Amino acid sequence: MKLNAPSVSVALCTHNGAAFITEQVASIVAQTLLPAQIVVSDDASTDETLQRFSQTIERALIARPDVGNIAITILRNASPLGVTKNFEQAIAHCVGPLIALSDQDDVWRPHRLERMREEFEKDPELLLLFTDSRLVDAHGAPLGYSTFNALRVSAAEKALVHGGRALEIFVRRNLVTGATTIFRKELFALAQPFPRSWVHDEWLGIVAAAAGRVDFLPEALVDYRQHSSNEIGAKKPGWRHYVGRIIFSRAERNARLFARAAVMAQHPFFLEASPAVSEVAEEKLLHEVARQALPAARLKRIALVLAEIRTGRYRRFGLGAQDVVRDLLQPV
């Protein structure tokens, strides 16, 4: 069993996670490759989250004294920062060249850190690595499918990511689950500041895909817990999900997509990136501007949607025919 791995820091964000944090922290300190550091950024919890974190570390020390080599940093937010900014704060205090993201309510397989670090050691160009995860319920019982199943990740999408073309996927939709992700510290310098309109894992994923190589492992190295208090979760879409795409108002979703595209195009990283990367951000914004400007009257949308189809941007930056149908039929 390997001892302390000075190359890995864990960024663990918490908020009223007392119900589940004991199991998560126990799985971190039971790794075959221990992290050098755990940074806990607590987002104004009002329960016993931090007490249970400390108690779990103390119990682990009895069975495994080398846990005492892990540097522990605890940050307490008097007022909530929200998920994205809380993770940004936690990552900023990580000192290891590799940073593993951790939610408060999951469970890691014992070899997670060791297995993923091997990939970074083999490939110096690898900037961010994520994996599949097994979806479990609040009690840890398997739900019978994985995150990749829930997201319906296609063979073509997997091939593009493996082939170094992850950006082509991530400008259409996110595949990176933060709870499964490890990245090199230099990515953080490129991604700062994290936009509030983006979720931290989506933002890190798209910046990494634009800046270097992103890859994934098909192994489920995390039990990704689904429960009523999830800030962000994953579930297998059913017929209600797809019908909802048509009958629910388009205003909120399109406003969110527009805001995200606007902040991406104006972010220092994308402004200073290569012409090819900057062009991607600019074209993505033009696509969302066109969608945001569609009128309420459905008949008046037809010519505008057809014009946007001719640019190829529905296929390049969205879900193709699905988004065309949405824009033609969804009510405002």
Secondary structure as UniProt FT lines:
FT   STRAND          4..14
FT   TURN            18..20
FT   HELIX           21..28
FT   TURN            29..30
FT   STRAND          34..42
FT   HELIX           49..63
FT   HELIX           65..69
FT   STRAND          71..76
FT   HELIX           83..92
FT   STRAND          98..102
FT   STRAND          107..108
FT   TURN            110..111
FT   HELIX           112..122
FT   TURN            124..125
FT   STRAND          126..136
FT   TURN            138..139
FT   STRAND          142..146
FT   HELIX           147..151
FT   HELIX           155..162
FT   TURN            163..164
FT   HELIX           166..170
FT   TURN            171..172
FT   HELIX           178..180
FT   STRAND          182..184
FT   HELIX           185..191
FT   TURN            196..197
FT   HELIX           200..211
FT   STRAND          213..225
FT   TURN            228..229
FT   HELIX           239..247
FT   HELIX           251..266
FT   HELIX           268..271
FT   HELIX           275..292
FT   HELIX           298..311
FT   HELIX           313..317
FT   HELIX           321..329
//
